[in-house]
Structures are given as C-alpha cells and as structure tokens.
Amino acid sequence: MPTSCARTDIGRRRKSNQDYLYTSDEQIGKLPNLYIVADGMGGHNAGDFASRFTVDQMTELIRRSEQESIPSVFDEALHIINLKLRRIAAQDERYYGMGTTLVGATVLDDTLYVANIGDSRLYVLKDRLTQITIDHSLVEEMVLSGTLDQKKARTHPDRNIITRAIGAEDWLEVDFFSEKVEQGELVLMCSDGLTNMLEDAEIESVLRDERPLAEKCDRLVDWANERGGRDNISVVIIRL
C-alpha cells in the first residue's frame, strides 16, 4: 500500500491560497487510492472555489462511479465537473472566468495512472527524477515547437499562461498517462508554485534525502518560500 504526505502553503506574495489537495492511501470507490492537486484561477474567490469544488466533487463522483477502467473513472468525473463549473459561472458573475488545473493519480499493483489538465505536475523518482505529465501552457508549446529553450521556460514572463483548465471551455480535453513503478519509488505531485521556484535537480535532491516524507514536503515548501514564494505552493509525495 502506498504512503503519502501533503502540504499546501499560501506563499509570500498571495493574499489567499487557491490550491487544494486531496490524499487517500485507502480505497475510494473502485480506485485503490487517490491523490489530487488542483490550482485554481480567477479573480477574488473564484479560483479558490474552482479548485475546492473540483476536488470535492471529484472524490464524491469517484466514490459513486460505475466505470470499469481507471481512465474512464477519471474522465467521467472531470467532464461532469467541467460542465458544473461552466453552469455556475454562467449563472453568477462572481465566478465568471474561473477555472482550475488538476493532476490526479492512483496506483494499482505496479502501474501508476495519471490524469492531467493544466500545468500542475507529476514526477516519478527512479534512477532520476522524470516529469510524467506535460504542461498545458503557452511556454510548453514554445518549448515543444523549438522556439524556447527549456532552461529559460521556468523564468519566462508568460510561464503562468495555461492553455487548458477545468471550467475554461465547454469541452474538456484530459491527458492520461500510465507508468510502470516499483516498490520504494517516489511520486511527486505539485502546483507550479513549487516548480517556478525550484529547479528539477533541486527538487530531486530533497526527494533523495534520508528523511521522513513529511519532512521532505516541508523542505520543498520552505525552500520555494525562501526563493521568493511568488505563488501558492502545494506538494504531495507518495512512497510506493
């Protein structure tokens, strides 16, 4: 059974925390475990509402899902939530323009299943730290097209512009990934408040430290704040 730790922090520049997390090492519906990181966007309280609503709805929909495959469980829940957020935004101008990123994961036997929308990330630490998800962002599109160097992407002025979010459009496109994993390996899920502050090599150095999972979470968040903490910072670490 996996074990996990999670921490979210407002950072040093934001007035509210629009990140929202969920972790369960126990079974949720037909899923053997469930881990979610959501990073809300929108003015006033809209981003906070979008991320919290999405995570709360997702866990409830997964509990009730009759879908047979893991991708179908995720996909059904996320499309229902997207339509609900669109309906709320259309009916109440306070929530106009709201949305949220989401990375969700579950581990079954030797396979990690991942659903992703936006630029919150999932990494796996094996021989090296490897990013499994692909950012849905303007900067990532520039990197993939060859017009921007990967090293410059983290500090690019447009790095926060995302191209997909739950609630942003009537139709939602979700990326799904599966990755073979082994006992003892670590999975990291995080919002961009971490990855905009720390290099992947720095993140890997903390994950490799011989310290409890909770201390790893604390160190990553504290280090991101030491670097400026320009955004909310959220971290989930799973030991397989």
Beta strands, then each sheet from edge to edge (+ up, - down):
strand 1: 3-9
strand 2: 19-24
strand 3: 34-41
strand 4: 99-108
strand 5: 111-117
strand 6: 121-125
strand 7: 129-131
strand 8: 175-180
strand 9: 186-190
strand 10: 233-239
sheet 1: 1+ 10- 9+ 6- 7+
sheet 2: 2+ 3- 4+ 5- 8+
end
